Amino acid sequence: MVETWPFDPFVIPTPPVLRVGAYPLHGAPVFHVDPAHYHAELMLKQALLQADHRYYVQAYPDSLSAQWELLEWGVAELARSYPHWFVVRRNGNEVYWENRLLGQTATIRLGGDLGLWPIDWLGRQVQEDLLLIAVDEAAGHPLIAGQLCFPNRWCLDEKMGLPLAAIHGPVPGFREHIAHSTNQLVARLQPARPVWRRNWSLVVVPDLDLSPRLGLLDREKAAITAENAGERVFYRVERQTLVRLDRHSALLFTVRTYIAPLARLAADPKWAAALAHLLSELEPAMLEYKGVKPYLQPLLAYLHHKIEH
């Protein structure tokens, strides 16, 4: 699965094989800027950060130097990928930044007083969640900084400082089958060769922020029927990228989230058939992990109806 550009988030993945599934970006943008949703998603981020900044942004002080490299690289990557929307000019240790989508300009002194963690500042320019992982094999590659506004049932309080294997501990089969290959990918990733992968789930609320403290998911599952699944179930996709920093032993992990109601996507019988096949191939533990098990049968009934009609 080589990424084409522009990226189509709602392609159904092939029947599941438990593996990392990371592919070269081949020069495609690390960040996906979607002007149709950019303002709304950036304003939602701003509102969440204003309401509870500590919950959505956390960082260890010794990650600051790597964060500054991340910011420096990130604005250059945005300008490279979208020169009509973002402008960067460098003068020694100062970076002039222009975000034409937001109508903002800034002059940033690298290593100076930004007023925010650098990862937080950069996260306010993009639709992605940003996570910084230390490339440290002995420590298992722990999470050292993050701005996480649009999570799918997890939060920084639960994961900060944990190694990758522990972060993914709830994923069925992760430790046994893909923890080693994931650690190898992180350890061997080269700065000039970022990769991407896709993750999918089905949810029963369309919110981008599914922080576990909100408790939205479980309440709605009992209400799913074959008649209303198209409107009450949403296909949620994460386009994830991994980028190794050049000067620091750290890796950027981005998560860009897309959500669409099932009815919109299942209007194509081939799409409905592909999802039904995918669900039929999943192990019960994975269905439970993805939250689908409580309404699997009405969901399949809905999909088969769309296939037949």
N, C-alpha and C positions, 0 to 999 in steps of 0.2 A: 504494500500500500504506500505508494509514493505520493506525497501531497501535491496536488495541483493548486494553482492560485488563479482566481480567488477560491478560498476554502469553502467547501460545502459542509456545514457542521452536521447535517441530518442524514448523512449516508449511514445505512445500517451496517455495523461491522460484520465481518464474516463469523461463522459459528465459533464459539469461544475456544481459545487455546490459552491456557494459563501461562502467559509469558509477558515480558516487559512491553513488547510491541512498539519500540521506538525507531523512528526513521529519520534520515537526514532531511534538513529543511531545504537544502539545495538553493540557498539564497532567498527563499521566501521570507517575508517579515516575521520577526519574532513576535511582535505585537500586532494584533489584528484590530485596526481602527475602523469602526463601522459608523459612518457619519449619521445614519438613520437613527441609531440608538446611543450615540456617543454622549450627547448632552444629558439625556435622561439618566444614563448609568453613572456618569460622573457626578451629577447632582445627588443621586441616591447615595453614592459613596460619601460625598461631603456631609450629607445629613446623618449618616450612620457614625461617621468619625466625630462629628460635633456632639452627638448624643452620648457616646461612650467610647472615647478615643482609646483608652487602655485595653478595652476588650478586642478591638479590631486591629491594633498596632502594638507589637511588642518586639523588643530587640535587646540583645545583650550588649553591654558597653564595648566589649572587645571586638564586636562586629563592625564598629563604626568605620574603620578604615576601608574595609571591603565594601561597605555601603556607599562610600564616596566613589569608589571605582565603578560600582553598579550604576550610580546616577550619571557619572561621566559617560559611561558606555551607553546607557539607556537613551539619553537625549540624542546622542549621535546615531543610534539605531533608528530612532523615530524619524530623524531628518533624512537618513539614507532611504528609508522605506517610503516616506510620505513627504517629499520636499515641498509639495504645494501646501501642506498644512503646518509643517514644523520647520523652524529655522534655527540653526546653531552656528555661532561664530565664537571662535576661541582666541583669546588674547592672553597668553601666559597662563596664569592660574585663574583667570576669569572666563566664565562662559556666558555669553549672551544667548538667551532662550526666547523664542517667540512661538506661541501656540495660537495659530490663527483660528482654530475651531472654537477656542474659548475666548479669543480676543485678549490674551494675556502676554505680557513680556516680563522678563526677569533677568537680572545680572547676578550670577551665582559665583561666589568666590569658593573654589574647591577647598574643602577642609575648614571653611569658616563657620560662622554662626548662621545656620539656615533657618533656625526656629522650629525645625521638624527633623526627625530621623530622615536621612536621605532616601531610604526605601519608601517612606511615607510620602515624601515630596514627589518622587517619581510615580508612585501609585496613583497620585491625584491627576496624572496626565494620561493614564491609560485605563482601558476597561478591564484589564486583567487583575487578578490577585497576584501578589508578588511574595515569594518565599525565598529566603537565602539559607542555603545549606552548606555547612562546612565540609570540605573535602578532606576527611580525616578517617582513614580506614580503621585505625585503632579504636576510635570512638564510635564507629558505625555511621559516620556522616550525619551529625545532629543538625536539627533546625535551630538557627541562631538569630534570625530576624524575620519579620513578616508583616505585611499589610494584607489582612484577610477579611474582606467585606462581604464576599459572596460565597460562603462555604456551603457544602452539601453535607450537613449533619456533623460537623466537627468545628473546633475552635482552637485558637492559639493557646488558651489556658490549658487545654488537654495535651498539647503536642510540643510546646517549646522545650528545647533541650534534649528531646528524645532522639535516638538514632532512627534511621529509616525503617529498620525492621520493626521497631516498636510503634512507630507512627502508623505503619500499615498492618499492625497486629490484628485488627478486626477483620481484615480481608481473608476469606477462607482460602487456605492453601498457600498464602503468601510466603510464610516462613519456610515451608517445605519445598516449594517449587520455584519461586522467583526472587527470594531475598538475595541469594548469592549473585544472580545475574544483574539485579538492580544495583548492588554495591559495586560490581565490576564496571557497570556503565558509568556510574558517577566517578569512580576512580580514574577511568581511562578517557573520559570525554575531553576533547581538545577545544581550546577557545575559539578556533576558527570553524568549528564543525558542530553547531548546535543541532539538536534533534527535537522531534515532536512526537507526541502520541495522543490518542483519543481515549476518552473515558465516557461512558454513557450510564444513565440511570433513568428510572421512571419515578415521577413524584406526583403528589396529588394537590400541590399548590404551586402557582406560577412564580412565586417570589424568588429573586436572586439570592437573598440572604436567608438561608435555611440553617442558621445557627441553632445548635441543640437546645439552647435555653429558651427558644421561642415556642417549642413544643407544638408545632403546627402539623407535623406529618401524620401521626397516628390517629388523630381525631377523625380524619376524613376518610380513612380507608374502608370503613364498614359501609360507607354510603355509595361505593362504586358498584354499578350494575352494568350489564351488557348494553343497556339502553343509554346510559349517561357517560360511559367510559371515555368517549371521544371528547367530551367537554371537561371532564373532571380529572383526567390523567394527562400528564405533560411529559414529553420526551426532553430530557435534560442532557446536554452534551458539554464536555469540557475538552477544549483544545489546550493541551499542555505542552510547554516547551522547556527544554533544559539547555542552559548556556553556561559554559565554564568561564569564569573571569580569567583575565590574562595575568594580572599581577598578584592576585590573592588566591589562596587555596579555598575557594568557595564557588558555589554553583547557584545560579538563578533558576528557580522553578516557577514558571508562570502558569496561571490557570484562567482561561477565558471561557466564560459560561454562556451557553445559548439555550433557550427554552422555547418550545412550541407545543401547542395543544395537539393531542393525538389526532383529533378530527382533521386538522389541516394536513397532516402528513399521511394519514391512512386513507385519504381520498384517492391516493394512488394505490390500486390493489397490489402492485408489485412490492411497494413499501410495506404494506400491511402483511403480506405473505413473508417478507424477509424478517420482520419483527416477530411474527408468530413462530417462525422456524428458530430464531435465536432464543426465544424464551423456552421453547421445547427442548433445547440442547443444554440449558443451564442446570447445574446440579442444585438440589434443594437448598444446600447451605448458601449458595450464591444468590438464589432467589430470596432467601431470608435476609441476607446482608443488604441486597439492593432494595429491600422493602416491598417487593412485588408479591410475595407469597400470599398475603391476606386477600388479595383480589385477583389472583392469577386466573381463576376460572372465568369470571365475568369478562376479564380483559381479553382472554383468548376467544370467548364467544363473540365479543365485539369485532375483533380482528377477522375472524372467519366470516362473519357477516359482510364485512367490507370486501373481503377477497371474492366472495360469491356474487356480490352485487356491484 
